């Protein structure tokens, strides 16, 4: 059996999730963990039996030369770590989402990995989640007729929206979007994991076949409840019914026929969760790691190949560009900055007050 060495950069909640996924795969041996807070790295290393802990990711890469690297840093540090890993000869890089601070950064990382022959994946692990796989199966079988619209709801577009946009693409079997029309409220200096994000937003994604997806974002206290039925998740509207999907269940509602309910197989009582982390995240990241190792062995494309993250990033940054330019943006996207942060710097928006959180 071919085996690989792995290392993890950033030992917070997602670092724990990735370390757990490597521990579950007998083909992988985790040899190091790095975090700017060495005590945090040492704590995770001791708990998971990882032999080495570092305060600096580059030093760890130079000394250990792992085959696989998980990059679980906040997004503002991601590109530097990815590029250092490529320089160190890492064979596969598994990044957390959101992938990049700008569309240009996302493209640059993907292109550099391709040029170096490095397998690059982004942990949009909800593609493995049972409720979403069930829901897409029902959609594909025509239980709600032809798909007409998708509605998505989440606290912010940049971070949580990475999943919601990606799932909209997942339900469309990754058909390329044709255009994006977006608007953003930037009335508050709002930061998620230290990255500036919109106060709230609306995104309309259009496909050539006429299907539309609308994604609404925002959170209290700045934004009222987005949707009383599904404040975090998706609604798939068809010609003969609808499917409502969130982290706890998928509900099929059919016009004039019996529906069905598919509950998540994972524990939903947050008081029982390991370090407050949804067990679905652990399980689906474990599946993602197993898949990326399979792909590394076979030379095939992994389920979470970076192309999916690029497609999602294009829609997110096209939304910000649409808000800046006040018009529909045709894809492929031809601007490479983050129009939200550039627009604030240019005085297009003048937010007041501050809200800092992780969602």
N, C-alpha and C positions, 0 to 999 in steps of 0.2 A: 504493500500500500504506500503510495506516495504521500509524504507529509510535508507540511509547510510551517515556517515560523511566522508569528504575527506579533505586532506591537500596537499599542493604543496611545494616541495623543489626546490629552484632556481626560481627567479621571472623575468628572462629575457624573450626573445621572446617566447620560448617554454613553459615557465611557464605561460605566458599569454594565449597561445593556450590551455593548459590543464585546466586552471581556467575557460576559456570561455566554454569549453566542459562540465565541471561539472555544471556550471550555467544553461546550456541548458537542463539538465536532472533533472526533478522534483523529482526524487528519491534520489538525492544527495544534501547535504548541505555542502558547503566548510567552514571549521571552522578555518583554519590557513594557513599561507604562511611563509616560511623561506627563507632567503637569507643572505649570509655573509655581504652584504651591506644592513643594516637594512632599510635605506631610500628607497631603491628599493622595499623591501618587503612591507613597509608601503604604498608606492605609489600604488602598485598593490592591496593591501588590501582595500585601500580607494576607488579605482575605481570600484572594484568588490563587495564591501560590505562584505568583509571577516572580521570577528570580531577580529582576532589576527594576529600580525606579529612578527616574531622572527629573530634574527641574527644567531641562532644556531638550526639546524634541530633536534638534539638529545633532546634538551630542549623542543622543540615543541612536539615531539613524546611522551616524558614522561608526559607532562602536558595534552595533548589533546587526546591521544590514538585514532587516527582516524581509521575508518574501511578501507579506501582506501588512498593510498599515491601515488602521482606522483613524480617521481625522474627525474628532468630536469637539473641536474648538468652537467658540462663537464664530459666526461667518466672517467677521472682519479680520480674522487671522488665518483663514482657510487657505487662501491662494499661496501664501508663503510656505506653509507646511506641505501642501501638495507639490509645489515646485522643488522643495528640498528633498522630498521623498523620491521624486523622479530622478533627481541628481544622484541620490544614494543607491539607485538601482532596484528600488522596490518593484515587484512584479504586478501587484494588484493594490489599488487604493480604494478604500470604502469610506466615503464622506458622509457626514450627517447633512441634513438639510437645515435651512435653505442653502443652496449650493454656493452662491456668490453675491457680493454686494452690488454688482452691476452686470449687465448682459455681456459687456466686453470682457470682464473677468471670467465669466462662465465659459465663453468661447475660448479664451486664451488657455484655460486649464485643460479643457477637452482637447484642443488642438495639440498642446504640448504632450499630453499623455499618448495621443494617437501616434505622433511622430516618434516617441520613445518606445512604442510597443507595449505600453503599460495599460492593464485593464483597469478602467476607472468606473466606479459605480457610486450611486448616491442612494442613501437609505430611505427611499420612499416606500417603506416596508408595508404600507397599507395595501399595496397590490397583492400581498399574501394574506390579507385578513379574510377570514371565512365569510363574514357578512357581506363583504364587497364581492367576493368570488361567487357567492350564492346569488346575489342581486344581478350581477352581470349574466350569470347563467340563465336566470329567468327572463331577462331582457332579450338575450339571444334566442331563446326559445319562442319569443313572440307572445308571452303571457300578458303583456300590456299593449300589444299591438305595435305599431311603428313608433319609434322614439320621436318626440316632437321638441321637447325642451328639457334642459337640466337646470335645476336651481341648487346653488351651493351657499352655505352659510358658515362663517368662521370669524374669530376675533380680529384677525388682521391678514392682509394679503401676502406680505413678504414671508412670514414664518409659517403660521397655520395654513395660509393659502397655498403654500407649496404642495401640501397634501391634497387640498380640495381641487386645485387646478389639475394636479396629476391624476386624481381619480376621475375627473370629468374626461380627461384624455383616455384613461383606462376603459371607461364605459364606451368610448367611441372607437376602441381598438386602435388608438393612436393615429387616427386619421388626422392629417395636418389641418390646423385651423386656417381660415382664409383671412380673417381680420379681427380686430379688437376695438371696442369702443368703451372708454372708461371715464370715470369721474372720481375725484378724491376730495374729501374734506381734510384739510391740513390745518385745523384750528388750534391744535394742541401739540406741544413738543412731546411726542410720544415715542418711547424707546422700548423695544422688545429685545432682550438679551443684549442691550447696549446699542442696538441698531435703530436708527430713526425710521419710523413707519408712519403710514397715514393714520389719521384719527378714525376715519371710516372711508369706505369706497364702494363703488359698484362697477363691475366688469361685465361686459357682454362679449362672448366669444361666438363668432359666426363661422360655420362650415359651408362649403360649397353646395352641399346637398340640402341646405335650408334649416338644418338643426341649429338651435341656439342654446347657449348656456349663459346663465346670469349668476354671478357670484357677488354676494353682499357681505361686507365686513364691518366690524366695529364692536365695541364693548362698553359696558357701563363703567363709569358714570357718564362718559362723553357721548355715548350712543345708546339709544333705547334698545330693547330686545329686538333682534332682527326678525325672528319668525317664531311664533309661539309653538308651532308643531315641531320644528326642527331648527334649533338655534345653532347647532354644530353638526353639519352633515350635508347630505344631498337628497334631492327629490327628483326622480326621473319620471317625467310625464309622457305617457304614451297615448295613442288614439283609443285604447280600450282599458286604460287604467293607469295606475302610478305605483312607483316603488319608493318608499321612504327609508333611507339608510342612515344610521348613525353608529356610534361605537358599540351600542348595546344590542342592536337588532336590525334586521331588514324586514320591512312589512310590505307585502304585495297587496294592493287594493285594486280589485278588478270591477269594471262596470257590469252590473247584472250577473256576476258570478262570484263564487267563493274566493276569498283571498287566502293568504297564508302568512305566517310569522316565523322567521328564522332567528332565534336568539344567538348571541355570541356564546361560544363555548367557554369563554374566560370569565373569571370572577369579576363582578362589577361593583362590589363593595370596596370602595377606595380605602377604607380603614384596614383592610387586610393586605394591601399591596406592599410589595417589597420596596422600601424606600420611597413609597408614594408613586411608584411607576406602574402604569397599567400593564397587567400581565400580557395583554395582546402585543404590546411593544416588544417585550422580551421574546415572545414566541415567534412573531413575524420577523424580527431581526435575526433570530436563530435560523429561520428558513432562508432569509436573504443571504446569510453567510454561507450556509450549506450550498446554495445555488451558485454563489460567486466562486467557491472552491471547485465545484463541479465544472464551471465554465473555464477556470484556470487549467484544470486537468485535461479537458477535452478540446480546448481552443474554440469554444462556442461563445455566443453572445449571452451574457447574464441577463436575467429578468430585469434587473435594475440598472442596466447599462446607462451611461451618462447621457445618451441621446434623449432619454425621457426627462431628465432634469433640465436639459437645454430647452426642450419644448415647453416645459412649464415656466422656466425663467423668461423665455421670450414673451409669453402671455402676461406675466406679472409686470415686466418692465415695459411692455407695450401699453398696459393700462396706465402706468405712470406717464408715459409719453403722450398718450391720448389726453390725459388730464392737463398736461402742460401745453399741448398744441391745440386743444379744444376741437379735436376732430377724430374721426375714425382712422385707425392705423392699419394699413395693409401689411400682411406678413408675406415673406420674411421681414423681420424687423431690421431697419437700416440704421438705427441709432444705438450706441453702445454704452452710454452712461446710465446712471440712475437718475431719471428725470425728476424724481421726487426730491432727492437731496440737492440736485443742481438747481431745481426750481426755487427751493427755499433760499439757497445761497444767492440766487439772482433776484430775490425779492418778490417772486411771483406769489408766494404765500407768506404770511406773517403770523406764525403760531405763537400762542401765549400759554403760560403755565407749563406744567410738566407732569408726565405720567410715565413711570418706569416699572416694567413688569417682565414676566416670562411668557405672557400670552396676550 
